[in-house]
Amino acid sequence: MTTLTPGTKSSAVTPAASGRIFNFSAGPGCLPEEVLRQIQEDVFNIKGSGVGILEHSHRAKVYDRVLAETFEDFRKICNLPSNYHVLFMTGGATSQNFLVPANLKPQDQTADYITTGYWAEKSLEQAKVYGAVHEAFTSKDKNHSYIPTDEQIRYSASPAYVHMCSNNTIFGTEWHEIAGGKNTWRERIPKVPAGVPLVCDMSSDIYSRPVDFTKYGLVYAGAQKNLGAAGTTVVVIRDDLASKKVRELPWMLKYETFAKDESRPNTPPVFAIYVCGLVFKWILAQAQGGRHCLEVIHERNIRKAGLVYDAIDTSGGFWKGCAHPHARSLMNVTFKAPTPELDDKFCKESTAAGLDAMKGHRSAGGMRASMYNAMPEAGCKALADFMRDFAKKNG
Ligand SMILES: Cc1ncc(COP(=O)(O)O)c(C=O)c1O
């Protein structure tokens, strides 16, 4: 059995070499080839146990080890302090839309929402089930194509928390720092009122760049984009928030239950958590020449997205990027051709060329190329070349 160990480098996956195509799906997204190959072995027989990962009890020694390493590696990647818990929950990021207010927001206190896209709007809607909420900002006026400055956000007097979404998967915008009028692509958070916890939906950009979880009270992310397989949602939560009690809740809806029971109060999604564990080892293995793994991944993501943004910006106006240049996402590049007919043609022809799943979300139209951590640079290069060629033939 081969094992993924730090030092393993991502191979350049090409359609010709592996029989696979470049998958630009927004989620579930592509996984590293090494991870997929390890899964193939472990589904049959994991760690020499004679039993596959799908068949082991969640109380068995093999899973004890998988889980312990998964927690340990997640913490290692971000150097997470001991006053933060890592939870593996179910119900997707969507369930966090009600779990966050249910656990953190008293009925008579507001929570503030910064709605920069479709998913952030969903979060706001669900929070209303638990009483008053305040929309501190919305970018709806410009079809969610931008990210606000701090001056544009209006907080309420005393919110229980502020909720944001760091990467807007559908509209292709991401919070990041701007310095000297240029994108640094580094993590940026809004300036929230002192002492108010920041809650972040990081589903589509977690671990795509260095992240400091101590800036947040709670972060959640569905695993199926940058962390692993659908079926589990990672929650990073500060101690005081994990034990906060604002109302009576069923046992399985409390963060505290998952924090106390090592995320296995019942039968957990063993396979999805195991895949996260492999992806965490893959992330750690990306460290290079003394540079932190997330720095290396971030630089690669900047290069990857840069190839595609360059194809848009140098197309003489053929391609139109949907996001404001200062709000551009490194994970999801959204763009349109001059007409909806050409959008359709592009989607058909790119799929036929082995560049899959680029049709934009129904609420945004156009195209969306999702290039999560596991998308190789070769895929982005192939896409940029294809876009240039398409613009030449159809312009
Ligand atoms: C930013 C963001 N939040 C939430 C969701 C919903 O995630 P799930 O399907 O895990 O509930 C998605 C899904 O694409 C997303 O991109």
Ligand as a Chemical Component Dictionary entry (heavy atoms), coordinates in Angstrom:
data_LIG
# 
_chem_comp.id                   LIG 
_chem_comp.type                 NON-POLYMER 
_chem_comp.pdbx_formal_charge   0 
_chem_comp.three_letter_code    LIG 
# 
loop_
_chem_comp_atom.comp_id 
_chem_comp_atom.atom_id 
_chem_comp_atom.alt_atom_id 
_chem_comp_atom.type_symbol 
_chem_comp_atom.charge 
_chem_comp_atom.model_Cartn_x 
_chem_comp_atom.model_Cartn_y 
_chem_comp_atom.model_Cartn_z 
_chem_comp_atom.pdbx_ordinal 
LIG C1 C1 C 0 -19.932 29.543 -0.528 1  
LIG C2 C2 C 0 -20.889 28.401 -0.432 2  
LIG N1 N1 N 0 -21.651 28.283 0.671  3  
LIG C3 C3 C 0 -22.537 27.288 0.798  4  
LIG C4 C4 C 0 -22.695 26.343 -0.175 5  
LIG C5 C5 C 0 -23.682 25.232 0.017  6  
LIG O1 O1 O 0 -22.959 24.095 0.374  7  
LIG P1 P1 P 0 -23.626 22.673 0.661  8  
LIG O2 O2 O 0 -24.080 22.142 -0.642 9  
LIG O3 O3 O 0 -22.495 21.907 1.291  10 
LIG O4 O4 O 0 -24.743 22.867 1.614  11 
LIG C6 C6 C 0 -21.920 26.415 -1.339 12 
LIG C7 C7 C 0 -22.080 25.414 -2.408 13 
LIG O5 O5 O 0 -21.614 25.533 -3.501 14 
LIG C8 C8 C 0 -21.002 27.482 -1.462 15 
LIG O6 O6 O 0 -20.250 27.598 -2.551 16 
# 
loop_
_chem_comp_bond.comp_id 
_chem_comp_bond.atom_id_1 
_chem_comp_bond.atom_id_2 
_chem_comp_bond.value_order 
_chem_comp_bond.pdbx_ordinal 
LIG C1 C2 SING 1  
LIG C2 N1 SING 2  
LIG C2 C8 DOUB 3  
LIG N1 C3 DOUB 4  
LIG C3 C4 SING 5  
LIG C4 C5 SING 6  
LIG C4 C6 DOUB 7  
LIG C5 O1 SING 8  
LIG O1 P1 SING 9  
LIG P1 O2 DOUB 10 
LIG P1 O3 SING 11 
LIG P1 O4 SING 12 
LIG C6 C7 SING 13 
LIG C6 C8 SING 14 
LIG C7 O5 DOUB 15 
LIG C8 O6 SING 16 
# 
